[in-house]
Amino acid sequence: MFDGFWDNVFRYPRYLITIVLGLFLNTFEPFIPLLKRPITLIALVGLFLGGMFFLTFTLRAMLGLSTI
């Protein structure tokens, strides 16, 4: 009854990594052609950094970690 139990249990981390990696690759694959041109590369990097700063400042203000 429990012949292959531990084999199945040890397959789950590999399955999880495969699912997460596939999701990541399919999400960012449409942006690869945009990264070939310098203008869109600068715009995408600026948008990403601006979003990260916005998120950081918003969370810091909401949690009361700094005085703004």
PyMOL Python script that loads the backbone (N, CA, C, O; Angstrom):
from pymol import cmd

cmd.read_pdbstr("""\
ATOM      1  N   MET A   1       0.811  -1.195   0.000  1.00  0.00           N
ATOM      2  CA  MET A   1       0.000   0.000   0.000  1.00  0.00           C
ATOM      3  C   MET A   1       0.856   1.262   0.000  1.00  0.00           C
ATOM      4  O   MET A   1       0.539   2.224  -0.699  1.00  0.00           O
ATOM      5  N   PHE A   2       1.935   1.266   0.775  1.00  0.00           N
ATOM      6  CA  PHE A   2       2.790   2.448   0.881  1.00  0.00           C
ATOM      7  C   PHE A   2       4.116   2.258   0.149  1.00  0.00           C
ATOM      8  O   PHE A   2       5.135   2.810   0.564  1.00  0.00           O
ATOM      9  N   ASP A   3       4.113   1.501  -0.912  1.00  0.00           N
ATOM     10  CA  ASP A   3       5.358   1.195  -1.610  1.00  0.00           C
ATOM     11  C   ASP A   3       6.018   2.443  -2.189  1.00  0.00           C
ATOM     12  O   ASP A   3       7.218   2.641  -1.998  1.00  0.00           O
ATOM     13  N   GLY A   4       5.281   3.268  -2.874  1.00  0.00           N
ATOM     14  CA  GLY A   4       5.868   4.433  -3.519  1.00  0.00           C
ATOM     15  C   GLY A   4       5.525   5.740  -2.829  1.00  0.00           C
ATOM     16  O   GLY A   4       5.591   6.798  -3.455  1.00  0.00           O
ATOM     17  N   PHE A   5       5.160   5.692  -1.551  1.00  0.00           N
ATOM     18  CA  PHE A   5       4.711   6.896  -0.857  1.00  0.00           C
ATOM     19  C   PHE A   5       5.794   7.956  -0.801  1.00  0.00           C
ATOM     20  O   PHE A   5       5.545   9.103  -1.174  1.00  0.00           O
ATOM     21  N   TRP A   6       6.987   7.606  -0.347  1.00  0.00           N
ATOM     22  CA  TRP A   6       8.043   8.616  -0.202  1.00  0.00           C
ATOM     23  C   TRP A   6       8.554   9.096  -1.546  1.00  0.00           C
ATOM     24  O   TRP A   6       8.997  10.238  -1.672  1.00  0.00           O
ATOM     25  N   ASP A   7       8.498   8.238  -2.547  1.00  0.00           N
ATOM     26  CA  ASP A   7       8.865   8.691  -3.897  1.00  0.00           C
ATOM     27  C   ASP A   7       7.911   9.779  -4.373  1.00  0.00           C
ATOM     28  O   ASP A   7       8.340  10.767  -4.969  1.00  0.00           O
ATOM     29  N   ASN A   8       6.638   9.602  -4.115  1.00  0.00           N
ATOM     30  CA  ASN A   8       5.658  10.621  -4.496  1.00  0.00           C
ATOM     31  C   ASN A   8       5.834  11.898  -3.683  1.00  0.00           C
ATOM     32  O   ASN A   8       5.708  12.995  -4.229  1.00  0.00           O
ATOM     33  N   VAL A   9       6.120  11.779  -2.402  1.00  0.00           N
ATOM     34  CA  VAL A   9       6.300  12.951  -1.554  1.00  0.00           C
ATOM     35  C   VAL A   9       7.490  13.771  -2.031  1.00  0.00           C
ATOM     36  O   VAL A   9       7.428  15.000  -2.028  1.00  0.00           O
ATOM     37  N   PHE A  10       8.563  13.122  -2.438  1.00  0.00           N
ATOM     38  CA  PHE A  10       9.758  13.842  -2.874  1.00  0.00           C
ATOM     39  C   PHE A  10       9.622  14.413  -4.284  1.00  0.00           C
ATOM     40  O   PHE A  10      10.471  15.195  -4.711  1.00  0.00           O
ATOM     41  N   ARG A  11       8.580  14.042  -5.007  1.00  0.00           N
ATOM     42  CA  ARG A  11       8.346  14.620  -6.336  1.00  0.00           C
ATOM     43  C   ARG A  11       7.675  15.979  -6.255  1.00  0.00           C
ATOM     44  O   ARG A  11       7.791  16.770  -7.191  1.00  0.00           O
ATOM     45  N   TYR A  12       6.979  16.275  -5.172  1.00  0.00           N
ATOM     46  CA  TYR A  12       6.232  17.523  -5.079  1.00  0.00           C
ATOM     47  C   TYR A  12       7.096  18.775  -5.143  1.00  0.00           C
ATOM     48  O   TYR A  12       6.695  19.718  -5.826  1.00  0.00           O
ATOM     49  N   PRO A  13       8.251  18.860  -4.486  1.00  0.00           N
ATOM     50  CA  PRO A  13       9.065  20.083  -4.641  1.00  0.00           C
ATOM     51  C   PRO A  13       9.494  20.326  -6.091  1.00  0.00           C
ATOM     52  O   PRO A  13       9.502  21.469  -6.548  1.00  0.00           O
ATOM     53  N   ARG A  14       9.845  19.274  -6.806  1.00  0.00           N
ATOM     54  CA  ARG A  14      10.218  19.435  -8.214  1.00  0.00           C
ATOM     55  C   ARG A  14       9.022  19.919  -9.031  1.00  0.00           C
ATOM     56  O   ARG A  14       9.175  20.753  -9.924  1.00  0.00           O
ATOM     57  N   TYR A  15       7.856  19.409  -8.735  1.00  0.00           N
ATOM     58  CA  TYR A  15       6.630  19.844  -9.405  1.00  0.00           C
ATOM     59  C   TYR A  15       6.365  21.317  -9.116  1.00  0.00           C
ATOM     60  O   TYR A  15       6.019  22.066 -10.029  1.00  0.00           O
ATOM     61  N   LEU A  16       6.519  21.747  -7.871  1.00  0.00           N
ATOM     62  CA  LEU A  16       6.293  23.142  -7.499  1.00  0.00           C
ATOM     63  C   LEU A  16       7.266  24.066  -8.221  1.00  0.00           C
ATOM     64  O   LEU A  16       6.866  25.115  -8.726  1.00  0.00           O
ATOM     65  N   ILE A  17       8.532  23.688  -8.271  1.00  0.00           N
ATOM     66  CA  ILE A  17       9.535  24.502  -8.958  1.00  0.00           C
ATOM     67  C   ILE A  17       9.210  24.601 -10.446  1.00  0.00           C
ATOM     68  O   ILE A  17       9.363  25.666 -11.044  1.00  0.00           O
ATOM     69  N   THR A  18       8.769  23.514 -11.036  1.00  0.00           N
ATOM     70  CA  THR A  18       8.424  23.511 -12.457  1.00  0.00           C
ATOM     71  C   THR A  18       7.241  24.423 -12.738  1.00  0.00           C
ATOM     72  O   THR A  18       7.250  25.165 -13.720  1.00  0.00           O
ATOM     73  N   ILE A  19       6.232  24.376 -11.893  1.00  0.00           N
ATOM     74  CA  ILE A  19       5.053  25.218 -12.080  1.00  0.00           C
ATOM     75  C   ILE A  19       5.417  26.692 -11.936  1.00  0.00           C
ATOM     76  O   ILE A  19       5.004  27.510 -12.758  1.00  0.00           O
ATOM     77  N   VAL A  20       6.185  27.043 -10.903  1.00  0.00           N
ATOM     78  CA  VAL A  20       6.550  28.444 -10.667  1.00  0.00           C
ATOM     79  C   VAL A  20       7.438  28.965 -11.796  1.00  0.00           C
ATOM     80  O   VAL A  20       7.249  30.090 -12.259  1.00  0.00           O
ATOM     81  N   LEU A  21       8.393  28.168 -12.241  1.00  0.00           N
ATOM     82  CA  LEU A  21       9.272  28.583 -13.327  1.00  0.00           C
ATOM     83  C   LEU A  21       8.496  28.772 -14.631  1.00  0.00           C
ATOM     84  O   LEU A  21       8.748  29.730 -15.363  1.00  0.00           O
ATOM     85  N   GLY A  22       7.563  27.877 -14.929  1.00  0.00           N
ATOM     86  CA  GLY A  22       6.741  28.013 -16.127  1.00  0.00           C
ATOM     87  C   GLY A  22       5.864  29.250 -16.071  1.00  0.00           C
ATOM     88  O   GLY A  22       5.697  29.939 -17.077  1.00  0.00           O
ATOM     89  N   LEU A  23       5.306  29.535 -14.914  1.00  0.00           N
ATOM     90  CA  LEU A  23       4.485  30.733 -14.752  1.00  0.00           C
ATOM     91  C   LEU A  23       5.321  31.993 -14.946  1.00  0.00           C
ATOM     92  O   LEU A  23       4.886  32.936 -15.607  1.00  0.00           O
ATOM     93  N   PHE A  24       6.519  32.007 -14.368  1.00  0.00           N
ATOM     94  CA  PHE A  24       7.420  33.146 -14.497  1.00  0.00           C
ATOM     95  C   PHE A  24       7.824  33.373 -15.952  1.00  0.00           C
ATOM     96  O   PHE A  24       7.790  34.504 -16.437  1.00  0.00           O
ATOM     97  N   LEU A  25       8.204  32.310 -16.644  1.00  0.00           N
ATOM     98  CA  LEU A  25       8.631  32.440 -18.037  1.00  0.00           C
ATOM     99  C   LEU A  25       7.489  32.887 -18.941  1.00  0.00           C
ATOM    100  O   LEU A  25       7.700  33.721 -19.822  1.00  0.00           O
ATOM    101  N   ASN A  26       6.293  32.358 -18.747  1.00  0.00           N
ATOM    102  CA  ASN A  26       5.160  32.751 -19.584  1.00  0.00           C
ATOM    103  C   ASN A  26       4.680  34.160 -19.281  1.00  0.00           C
ATOM    104  O   ASN A  26       4.085  34.808 -20.143  1.00  0.00           O
ATOM    105  N   THR A  27       4.927  34.641 -18.076  1.00  0.00           N
ATOM    106  CA  THR A  27       4.517  36.005 -17.736  1.00  0.00           C
ATOM    107  C   THR A  27       5.438  37.024 -18.383  1.00  0.00           C
ATOM    108  O   THR A  27       4.965  38.038 -18.897  1.00  0.00           O
ATOM    109  N   PHE A  28       6.745  36.779 -18.370  1.00  0.00           N
ATOM    110  CA  PHE A  28       7.698  37.772 -18.842  1.00  0.00           C
ATOM    111  C   PHE A  28       8.168  37.563 -20.275  1.00  0.00           C
ATOM    112  O   PHE A  28       8.955  38.362 -20.784  1.00  0.00           O
ATOM    113  N   GLU A  29       7.706  36.514 -20.932  1.00  0.00           N
ATOM    114  CA  GLU A  29       8.117  36.271 -22.317  1.00  0.00           C
ATOM    115  C   GLU A  29       7.675  37.363 -23.280  1.00  0.00           C
ATOM    116  O   GLU A  29       8.438  37.680 -24.192  1.00  0.00           O
ATOM    117  N   PRO A  30       6.492  37.963 -23.140  1.00  0.00           N
ATOM    118  CA  PRO A  30       6.109  39.036 -24.078  1.00  0.00           C
ATOM    119  C   PRO A  30       6.983  40.285 -23.972  1.00  0.00           C
ATOM    120  O   PRO A  30       7.002  41.090 -24.904  1.00  0.00           O
ATOM    121  N   PHE A  31       7.699  40.469 -22.877  1.00  0.00           N
ATOM    122  CA  PHE A  31       8.527  41.660 -22.699  1.00  0.00           C
ATOM    123  C   PHE A  31       9.912  41.523 -23.334  1.00  0.00           C
ATOM    124  O   PHE A  31      10.628  42.517 -23.453  1.00  0.00           O
ATOM    125  N   ILE A  32      10.300  40.333 -23.738  1.00  0.00           N
ATOM    126  CA  ILE A  32      11.644  40.120 -24.286  1.00  0.00           C
ATOM    127  C   ILE A  32      11.883  40.929 -25.564  1.00  0.00           C
ATOM    128  O   ILE A  32      12.956  41.519 -25.690  1.00  0.00           O
ATOM    129  N   PRO A  33      10.948  40.992 -26.518  1.00  0.00           N
ATOM    130  CA  PRO A  33      11.208  41.835 -27.694  1.00  0.00           C
ATOM    131  C   PRO A  33      11.327  43.322 -27.351  1.00  0.00           C
ATOM    132  O   PRO A  33      12.029  44.060 -28.043  1.00  0.00           O
ATOM    133  N   LEU A  34      10.657  43.762 -26.304  1.00  0.00           N
ATOM    134  CA  LEU A  34      10.741  45.168 -25.912  1.00  0.00           C
ATOM    135  C   LEU A  34      12.106  45.517 -25.332  1.00  0.00           C
ATOM    136  O   LEU A  34      12.511  46.679 -25.362  1.00  0.00           O
ATOM    137  N   LEU A  35      12.815  44.529 -24.807  1.00  0.00           N
ATOM    138  CA  LEU A  35      14.112  44.795 -24.187  1.00  0.00           C
ATOM    139  C   LEU A  35      15.233  44.954 -25.210  1.00  0.00           C
ATOM    140  O   LEU A  35      16.352  45.316 -24.846  1.00  0.00           O
ATOM    141  N   LYS A  36      14.950  44.694 -26.468  1.00  0.00           N
ATOM    142  CA  LYS A  36      15.989  44.798 -27.496  1.00  0.00           C
ATOM    143  C   LYS A  36      16.242  46.230 -27.934  1.00  0.00           C
ATOM    144  O   LYS A  36      17.316  46.542 -28.449  1.00  0.00           O
ATOM    145  N   ARG A  37      15.261  47.105 -27.733  1.00  0.00           N
ATOM    146  CA  ARG A  37      15.435  48.514 -28.093  1.00  0.00           C
ATOM    147  C   ARG A  37      15.774  49.306 -26.836  1.00  0.00           C
ATOM    148  O   ARG A  37      15.129  49.120 -25.804  1.00  0.00           O
ATOM    149  N   PRO A  38      16.776  50.189 -26.901  1.00  0.00           N
ATOM    150  CA  PRO A  38      17.208  50.903 -25.692  1.00  0.00           C
ATOM    151  C   PRO A  38      16.131  51.805 -25.091  1.00  0.00           C
ATOM    152  O   PRO A  38      16.063  51.944 -23.870  1.00  0.00           O
ATOM    153  N   ILE A  39      15.301  52.412 -25.914  1.00  0.00           N
ATOM    154  CA  ILE A  39      14.278  53.331 -25.397  1.00  0.00           C
ATOM    155  C   ILE A  39      13.267  52.574 -24.546  1.00  0.00           C
ATOM    156  O   ILE A  39      12.938  53.003 -23.440  1.00  0.00           O
ATOM    157  N   THR A  40      12.773  51.447 -25.061  1.00  0.00           N
ATOM    158  CA  THR A  40      11.786  50.699 -24.296  1.00  0.00           C
ATOM    159  C   THR A  40      12.427  50.015 -23.090  1.00  0.00           C
ATOM    160  O   THR A  40      11.767  49.814 -22.071  1.00  0.00           O
ATOM    161  N   LEU A  41      13.700  49.658 -23.196  1.00  0.00           N
ATOM    162  CA  LEU A  41      14.402  49.075 -22.048  1.00  0.00           C
ATOM    163  C   LEU A  41      14.483  50.081 -20.910  1.00  0.00           C
ATOM    164  O   LEU A  41      14.219  49.750 -19.754  1.00  0.00           O
ATOM    165  N   ILE A  42      14.851  51.315 -21.249  1.00  0.00           N
ATOM    166  CA  ILE A  42      14.937  52.364 -20.224  1.00  0.00           C
ATOM    167  C   ILE A  42      13.556  52.636 -19.633  1.00  0.00           C
ATOM    168  O   ILE A  42      13.428  52.829 -18.424  1.00  0.00           O
ATOM    169  N   ALA A  43      12.521  52.652 -20.477  1.00  0.00           N
ATOM    170  CA  ALA A  43      11.163  52.907 -19.993  1.00  0.00           C
ATOM    171  C   ALA A  43      10.684  51.789 -19.065  1.00  0.00           C
ATOM    172  O   ALA A  43      10.095  52.062 -18.019  1.00  0.00           O
ATOM    173  N   LEU A  44      10.931  50.539 -19.442  1.00  0.00           N
ATOM    174  CA  LEU A  44      10.500  49.421 -18.604  1.00  0.00           C
ATOM    175  C   LEU A  44      11.253  49.373 -17.278  1.00  0.00           C
ATOM    176  O   LEU A  44      10.656  49.103 -16.236  1.00  0.00           O
ATOM    177  N   VAL A  45      12.557  49.633 -17.310  1.00  0.00           N
ATOM    178  CA  VAL A  45      13.336  49.647 -16.068  1.00  0.00           C
ATOM    179  C   VAL A  45      12.873  50.797 -15.182  1.00  0.00           C
ATOM    180  O   VAL A  45      12.737  50.627 -13.971  1.00  0.00           O
ATOM    181  N   GLY A  46      12.630  51.965 -15.771  1.00  0.00           N
ATOM    182  CA  GLY A  46      12.125  53.099 -14.997  1.00  0.00           C
ATOM    183  C   GLY A  46      10.750  52.826 -14.401  1.00  0.00           C
ATOM    184  O   GLY A  46      10.485  53.186 -13.255  1.00  0.00           O
ATOM    185  N   LEU A  47       9.878  52.191 -15.176  1.00  0.00           N
ATOM    186  CA  LEU A  47       8.553  51.838 -14.676  1.00  0.00           C
ATOM    187  C   LEU A  47       8.652  50.838 -13.521  1.00  0.00           C
ATOM    188  O   LEU A  47       7.943  50.967 -12.523  1.00  0.00           O
ATOM    189  N   PHE A  48       9.526  49.851 -13.658  1.00  0.00           N
ATOM    190  CA  PHE A  48       9.707  48.858 -12.610  1.00  0.00           C
ATOM    191  C   PHE A  48      10.262  49.497 -11.333  1.00  0.00           C
ATOM    192  O   PHE A  48       9.762  49.244 -10.237  1.00  0.00           O
ATOM    193  N   LEU A  49      11.290  50.318 -11.485  1.00  0.00           N
ATOM    194  CA  LEU A  49      11.878  50.971 -10.305  1.00  0.00           C
ATOM    195  C   LEU A  49      10.900  51.942  -9.655  1.00  0.00           C
ATOM    196  O   LEU A  49      10.823  52.017  -8.429  1.00  0.00           O
ATOM    197  N   GLY A  50      10.156  52.685 -10.465  1.00  0.00           N
ATOM    198  CA  GLY A  50       9.150  53.587  -9.923  1.00  0.00           C
ATOM    199  C   GLY A  50       8.065  52.843  -9.160  1.00  0.00           C
ATOM    200  O   GLY A  50       7.618  53.298  -8.107  1.00  0.00           O
ATOM    201  N   GLY A  51       7.643  51.706  -9.686  1.00  0.00           N
ATOM    202  CA  GLY A  51       6.655  50.881  -8.992  1.00  0.00           C
ATOM    203  C   GLY A  51       7.178  50.336  -7.676  1.00  0.00           C
ATOM    204  O   GLY A  51       6.456  50.285  -6.680  1.00  0.00           O
ATOM    205  N   MET A  52       8.441  49.928  -7.682  1.00  0.00           N
ATOM    206  CA  MET A  52       9.040  49.414  -6.437  1.00  0.00           C
ATOM    207  C   MET A  52       9.161  50.515  -5.390  1.00  0.00           C
ATOM    208  O   MET A  52       8.878  50.280  -4.215  1.00  0.00           O
ATOM    209  N   PHE A  53       9.579  51.722  -5.802  1.00  0.00           N
ATOM    210  CA  PHE A  53       9.663  52.838  -4.858  1.00  0.00           C
ATOM    211  C   PHE A  53       8.284  53.206  -4.319  1.00  0.00           C
ATOM    212  O   PHE A  53       8.124  53.461  -3.125  1.00  0.00           O
ATOM    213  N   PHE A  54       7.289  53.233  -5.206  1.00  0.00           N
ATOM    214  CA  PHE A  54       5.926  53.540  -4.786  1.00  0.00           C
ATOM    215  C   PHE A  54       5.433  52.523  -3.761  1.00  0.00           C
ATOM    216  O   PHE A  54       4.859  52.895  -2.738  1.00  0.00           O
ATOM    217  N   LEU A  55       5.656  51.248  -4.035  1.00  0.00           N
ATOM    218  CA  LEU A  55       5.235  50.198  -3.117  1.00  0.00           C
ATOM    219  C   LEU A  55       5.968  50.302  -1.781  1.00  0.00           C
ATOM    220  O   LEU A  55       5.362  50.142  -0.721  1.00  0.00           O
ATOM    221  N   THR A  56       7.270  50.570  -1.836  1.00  0.00           N
ATOM    222  CA  THR A  56       8.057  50.694  -0.613  1.00  0.00           C
ATOM    223  C   THR A  56       7.589  51.869   0.231  1.00  0.00           C
ATOM    224  O   THR A  56       7.373  51.723   1.433  1.00  0.00           O
ATOM    225  N   PHE A  57       7.433  53.024  -0.385  1.00  0.00           N
ATOM    226  CA  PHE A  57       7.000  54.207   0.368  1.00  0.00           C
ATOM    227  C   PHE A  57       5.583  54.035   0.916  1.00  0.00           C
ATOM    228  O   PHE A  57       5.290  54.470   2.030  1.00  0.00           O
ATOM    229  N   THR A  58       4.709  53.404   0.138  1.00  0.00           N
ATOM    230  CA  THR A  58       3.341  53.189   0.601  1.00  0.00           C
ATOM    231  C   THR A  58       3.304  52.257   1.801  1.00  0.00           C
ATOM    232  O   THR A  58       2.611  52.536   2.779  1.00  0.00           O
ATOM    233  N   LEU A  59       4.032  51.165   1.740  1.00  0.00           N
ATOM    234  CA  LEU A  59       4.045  50.219   2.853  1.00  0.00           C
ATOM    235  C   LEU A  59       4.711  50.818   4.093  1.00  0.00           C
ATOM    236  O   LEU A  59       4.262  50.584   5.215  1.00  0.00           O
ATOM    237  N   ARG A  60       5.772  51.585   3.894  1.00  0.00           N
ATOM    238  CA  ARG A  60       6.430  52.226   5.044  1.00  0.00           C
ATOM    239  C   ARG A  60       5.487  53.213   5.718  1.00  0.00           C
ATOM    240  O   ARG A  60       5.454  53.294   6.945  1.00  0.00           O
ATOM    241  N   ALA A  61       4.720  53.963   4.931  1.00  0.00           N
ATOM    242  CA  ALA A  61       3.785  54.925   5.510  1.00  0.00           C
ATOM    243  C   ALA A  61       2.620  54.211   6.189  1.00  0.00           C
ATOM    244  O   ALA A  61       2.159  54.650   7.243  1.00  0.00           O
ATOM    245  N   MET A  62       2.146  53.133   5.608  1.00  0.00           N
ATOM    246  CA  MET A  62       1.017  52.405   6.189  1.00  0.00           C
ATOM    247  C   MET A  62       1.413  51.720   7.498  1.00  0.00           C
ATOM    248  O   MET A  62       0.609  51.635   8.426  1.00  0.00           O
ATOM    249  N   LEU A  63       2.647  51.234   7.568  1.00  0.00           N
ATOM    250  CA  LEU A  63       3.097  50.527   8.762  1.00  0.00           C
ATOM    251  C   LEU A  63       3.706  51.461   9.804  1.00  0.00           C
ATOM    252  O   LEU A  63       4.026  51.030  10.912  1.00  0.00           O
ATOM    253  N   GLY A  64       3.866  52.723   9.459  1.00  0.00           N
ATOM    254  CA  GLY A  64       4.412  53.683  10.400  1.00  0.00           C
ATOM    255  C   GLY A  64       5.884  53.501  10.659  1.00  0.00           C
ATOM    256  O   GLY A  64       6.352  53.785  11.762  1.00  0.00           O
ATOM    257  N   LEU A  65       6.632  53.034   9.674  1.00  0.00           N
ATOM    258  CA  LEU A  65       8.057  52.797   9.858  1.00  0.00           C
ATOM    259  C   LEU A  65       8.895  54.055   9.704  1.00  0.00           C
ATOM    260  O   LEU A  65      10.035  54.095  10.167  1.00  0.00           O
ATOM    261  N   SER A  66       8.356  55.076   9.065  1.00  0.00           N
ATOM    262  CA  SER A  66       9.110  56.322   8.903  1.00  0.00           C
ATOM    263  C   SER A  66       8.144  57.490   8.918  1.00  0.00           C
ATOM    264  O   SER A  66       6.951  57.338   8.653  1.00  0.00           O
ATOM    265  N   THR A  67       8.677  58.644   9.230  1.00  0.00           N
ATOM    266  CA  THR A  67       7.849  59.849   9.175  1.00  0.00           C
ATOM    267  C   THR A  67       8.060  60.521   7.835  1.00  0.00           C
ATOM    268  O   THR A  67       9.190  60.830   7.456  1.00  0.00           O
ATOM    269  N   ILE A  68       6.989  60.742   7.131  1.00  0.00           N
ATOM    270  CA  ILE A  68       7.060  61.360   5.805  1.00  0.00           C
ATOM    271  C   ILE A  68       6.465  62.752   5.877  1.00  0.00           C
ATOM    272  O   ILE A  68       6.421  63.458   4.869  1.00  0.00           O
TER     273      ILE A  68
END
""", "prot")
cmd.dss("prot")
cmd.show_as("cartoon", "prot")
cmd.util.cbc("prot")
cmd.orient("prot")
